[in-house]
Amino acid sequence: MLYSIFPVSYSLSWALVSVLAAFILTFFAIRIGIARLPKDQGRKHAVNGDLAIGKPRGAGLIFSICCVLVFLVFVPFRWEYAIYCALFLLEMLSGYLDDRSTTSWSELKKGLLDLAICLFAAGTYLAFNESHSLALFGWSLALPKWLFLIVATFVLWISINFTNCTDGVDGLLGSVSIVSLATFAAIFLLMGDSTDLAQMCFVFIASLLAYLMFNASPSLIIMGDAGSRTIGIFLGVMALKTYNLMYFIPVVLVIVLDGGIGLFKLLFIRLTKIKGFLKSVRTPLHDHARKNMGWSDTQVGFRFSILQILISGICVAALLLRR
């Protein structure tokens, strides 16, 4: 927005300034705000969950606000983006209020709030975009708008829940999300007319890098639901904006597997009452890697990120081969 007010041109240099601004703003905002965040109470069923007790929690409040501020100042203004930013903040706020609550919110309450925000985000996409089909690598299936609305809402909803489940190891969700965001940025640049969306991805990456300065193992601060939920809806919206919603699967595959298998296992057991289903697999998968395979937190973060880099590389290479 500033480029339209001051005598500067919107260019690669301007985009790079926004990325640097996001890192600096987030870094110093966390430095200043870390003492004011609520303290983590630990996670009963997570491996090494007791190690998080007492650490400042809810850093997602800080980096989410910083990202939105940079979006509004440096990214070309569009009403569609402004609505998404408002929804990002609403999702962040719902997570932060849960983070600071002495009693965790019920699954039903969080699920309904997420569903409402996701439905609004999917509706916003349909209001501003003509594409409402599922497509991936040349395969395409046109859907009625009402059906696409349901599918898009579901993808956004599971994205939020997957990222929330993946946030359980120092540096894990932040690192893997950076790879996924960089992949979306590459897709937008290959599209040719979506440089502003690529800029938004890079801005978010810069904020997450600043956050990782404090969250690298052993962490000094935790993003909490305020961060994981914002990341989830942001990744889902970026998948929508590629006009190929199915890109969500390969670009976010490690998060899908890590968080998704646990949710699938829980849902299956609740529906069938078969408690032995996937009994040998501890979920989320990052807990299986730490408890059953003996990986350290650092190894989990690096290896999961490397796996997503390989998958994303294949995805981008496939796109280049089709050009």
Order of alpha helices (4+ residues) and beta strands (2+ residues): alpha-alpha-alpha-alpha-beta-beta-alpha-alpha-alpha-alpha-alpha-alpha-alpha-alpha
